[in-house]
Amino acid sequence: MAKTQTQRLGIFIALAAVMAATRIHLSLFHHDVWDASWGIFFLAGFWLRGSARWAFPLLMVEAVLLDYIVISSQGINFWDHYCVSAAYWFLVPAYASLWFGGSWLAARKPGLNARGAGVTVAAVLVSWLACYVVSNGSYYWLSSTVPQPRSVAAWFENMTDWYGFFLQTTLLYVALGLVVHGLVVQLSRTLGQADSSKLSH
């Protein structure tokens, strides 16, 4: 589905707003709203394929800015927070894997059928796994807060402790986004058919 630059900007603003609302709300209000960031980067790649030069960097800047706001609001120096280590910057390739997963899926134009569903699930799972391994692995091996000694076995144990939450959260937001996408596509087709019917008369 072709998009004008205005439509792309509108989609970007909507995605950025959801990420801001959930990323700040998660940190300030006792985890009662799940952070949508992982799902947002996948959906951004899907909906804004071809706009990575401006959209991806802006979303990354937003993510860092939101973290800065949340950490600073707690009276903590941003650079002293346990999450902000050398591993923090590995969020760039981690989030990029989600973006490229969404972009890859968009290029294949999955249909509303079993094959389309299979391709979609595969794209989400593979890109999510890449993101999870990079983000979790970088934190485990590079953060000073992880106790010594470290080992591959302990790293795998750490990953199994958290994978369910991150997978569930990502699948939830991507599913919501793709349901909206399907409804919009179906509505567009219906309106297109209605316009064609009027012209034929």
C-alpha positions as CSV (number, residue, x, y, z in Angstrom):
1,M,0.0,0.0,0.0
2,A,1.7,3.2,-1.2
3,K,1.9,6.0,1.3
4,T,2.4,9.7,0.8
5,Q,5.0,11.6,2.8
6,T,2.2,13.1,4.9
7,Q,0.9,9.6,5.7
8,R,4.3,8.4,6.6
9,L,4.8,11.4,8.9
10,G,1.4,10.7,10.5
11,I,2.3,7.1,11.1
12,F,5.6,8.1,12.6
13,I,4.0,10.6,15.0
14,A,1.5,7.9,16.1
15,L,4.2,5.3,16.7
16,A,6.4,7.8,18.5
17,A,3.4,8.9,20.7
18,V,2.7,5.3,21.7
19,M,6.3,4.6,22.5
20,A,6.5,7.8,24.6
21,A,3.3,7.0,26.5
22,T,4.3,3.4,27.4
23,R,8.1,3.9,27.9
24,I,7.6,6.8,30.4
25,H,4.5,5.2,32.0
26,L,6.3,1.9,32.5
27,S,9.1,3.5,34.4
28,L,7.2,6.2,36.4
29,F,4.0,4.3,37.3
30,H,5.1,0.9,38.7
31,H,5.1,-1.2,35.6
32,D,1.3,-1.2,35.0
33,V,1.8,-0.5,31.3
34,W,4.2,-2.6,29.2
35,D,6.8,-0.8,27.2
36,A,5.8,-0.9,23.5
37,S,9.3,0.0,22.1
38,W,10.2,-3.4,20.7
39,G,6.8,-3.7,18.9
40,I,7.1,0.0,17.8
41,F,10.4,-0.6,16.0
42,F,9.1,-3.7,14.2
43,L,5.9,-1.9,13.1
44,A,7.9,1.2,12.1
45,G,10.0,-1.0,9.8
46,F,6.9,-2.5,8.4
47,W,4.9,0.7,7.8
48,L,7.8,3.1,7.1
49,R,9.9,0.8,4.9
50,G,12.1,3.1,2.7
51,S,12.2,5.8,5.4
52,A,14.9,4.3,7.6
53,R,17.3,7.2,7.0
54,W,15.2,9.6,9.0
55,A,12.6,7.6,10.9
56,F,14.9,5.1,12.6
57,P,17.4,7.7,13.9
58,L,14.5,9.8,15.2
59,L,13.0,6.9,17.0
60,M,16.4,6.0,18.6
61,V,16.8,9.6,19.7
62,E,13.4,9.5,21.2
63,A,14.1,6.3,23.1
64,V,17.3,7.7,24.6
65,L,15.6,11.0,25.4
66,L,12.7,9.2,27.2
67,D,15.2,7.2,29.2
68,Y,17.0,10.4,30.1
69,I,13.8,12.0,31.3
70,V,12.7,9.0,33.4
71,I,16.1,8.6,35.0
72,S,16.6,12.3,35.7
73,S,13.1,12.5,37.2
74,Q,14.3,10.0,39.8
75,G,17.1,12.3,40.9
76,I,19.7,10.0,39.3
77,N,22.5,11.1,37.0
78,F,21.8,9.5,33.6
79,W,25.3,8.2,33.2
80,D,25.3,6.7,36.7
81,H,22.2,4.6,36.2
82,Y,22.8,0.8,36.1
83,C,21.1,0.5,32.7
84,V,23.4,3.0,31.1
85,S,26.6,1.1,30.5
86,A,28.5,0.2,27.4
87,A,25.7,-2.3,26.8
88,Y,23.2,0.5,26.5
89,W,24.5,1.5,23.0
90,F,23.9,-2.0,21.8
91,L,20.2,-1.1,21.7
92,V,21.0,0.5,18.3
93,P,21.7,-2.8,16.6
94,A,19.1,-4.6,18.7
95,Y,16.3,-2.2,17.7
96,A,17.7,-2.2,14.1
97,S,17.0,-5.9,13.9
98,L,13.4,-5.3,14.7
99,W,13.2,-2.5,12.1
100,F,14.7,-4.7,9.4
101,G,12.4,-7.6,10.4
102,G,9.4,-5.3,9.8
103,S,10.9,-4.0,6.6
104,W,11.6,-7.5,5.3
105,L,8.0,-8.4,6.0
106,A,6.6,-5.4,4.2
107,A,8.7,-6.2,1.1
108,R,6.9,-9.6,0.9
109,K,3.5,-8.0,1.1
110,P,1.9,-10.8,3.3
111,G,-1.7,-11.6,2.4
112,L,-4.5,-12.2,4.9
113,N,-4.2,-15.9,4.6
114,A,-2.3,-18.9,6.2
115,R,0.9,-18.2,4.2
116,G,0.9,-14.6,5.1
117,A,0.3,-15.4,8.7
118,G,3.3,-17.9,8.7
119,V,5.6,-15.3,7.1
120,T,4.5,-12.7,9.5
121,V,5.1,-14.9,12.6
122,A,8.5,-15.9,11.3
123,A,9.6,-12.3,10.7
124,V,8.5,-11.3,14.2
125,L,10.1,-14.2,15.9
126,V,13.4,-14.0,14.1
127,S,13.8,-10.3,14.5
128,W,12.7,-10.5,18.1
129,L,15.2,-13.2,18.9
130,A,18.0,-11.2,17.3
131,C,17.0,-8.1,19.4
132,Y,16.7,-10.2,22.6
133,V,20.1,-11.9,22.2
134,V,21.9,-8.6,21.4
135,S,20.3,-6.6,24.2
136,N,20.4,-9.3,26.9
137,G,23.8,-10.5,25.9
138,S,25.4,-7.1,25.8
139,Y,24.0,-6.3,29.2
140,Y,25.1,-9.6,30.7
141,W,28.7,-9.4,29.4
142,L,29.3,-5.6,29.5
143,S,27.4,-4.3,32.5
144,S,29.3,-3.8,35.8
145,T,26.1,-4.7,37.7
146,V,26.2,-8.4,36.7
147,P,28.1,-10.3,39.4
148,Q,31.3,-12.2,38.6
149,P,32.2,-14.8,37.6
150,R,30.3,-14.9,34.4
151,S,29.7,-17.9,32.2
152,V,27.8,-18.9,29.1
153,A,25.7,-21.2,31.2
154,A,24.7,-18.4,33.5
155,W,24.0,-16.1,30.6
156,F,21.6,-18.7,29.1
157,E,19.9,-19.0,32.5
158,N,19.5,-15.2,32.6
159,M,18.0,-15.2,29.1
160,T,15.4,-17.9,30.1
161,D,14.4,-15.8,33.1
162,W,13.3,-12.9,30.9
163,Y,12.5,-14.1,27.4
164,G,8.8,-14.8,28.2
165,F,8.1,-11.3,29.2
166,F,9.8,-9.6,26.3
167,L,8.4,-12.0,23.8
168,Q,4.8,-11.7,25.1
169,T,5.1,-7.9,25.1
170,T,6.5,-7.7,21.6
171,L,3.9,-10.1,20.2
172,L,1.1,-8.1,21.9
173,Y,1.9,-4.8,20.4
174,V,2.8,-6.2,17.0
175,A,-0.4,-8.1,16.9
176,L,-2.4,-5.0,17.8
177,G,-0.6,-3.0,15.1
178,L,-1.2,-5.7,12.4
179,V,-4.9,-5.9,13.3
180,V,-5.1,-2.2,12.7
181,H,-3.2,-2.6,9.5
182,G,-5.6,-5.4,8.3
183,L,-8.6,-3.3,9.1
184,V,-7.2,-0.3,7.3
185,V,-6.4,-2.4,4.2
186,Q,-9.8,-3.9,4.2
187,L,-11.5,-0.5,4.6
188,S,-9.4,0.9,1.8
189,R,-10.4,-2.0,-0.5
190,T,-14.1,-1.6,0.4
191,L,-14.0,2.2,-0.3
192,G,-12.2,1.5,-3.6
193,Q,-14.8,-0.9,-4.7
194,A,-17.5,1.5,-3.8
195,D,-15.9,4.3,-5.8
196,S,-15.5,1.9,-8.8
197,S,-19.1,1.0,-8.6
198,K,-20.2,4.6,-8.6
199,L,-18.0,5.3,-11.6
200,S,-19.4,2.4,-13.5
201,H,-22.9,3.8,-13.2
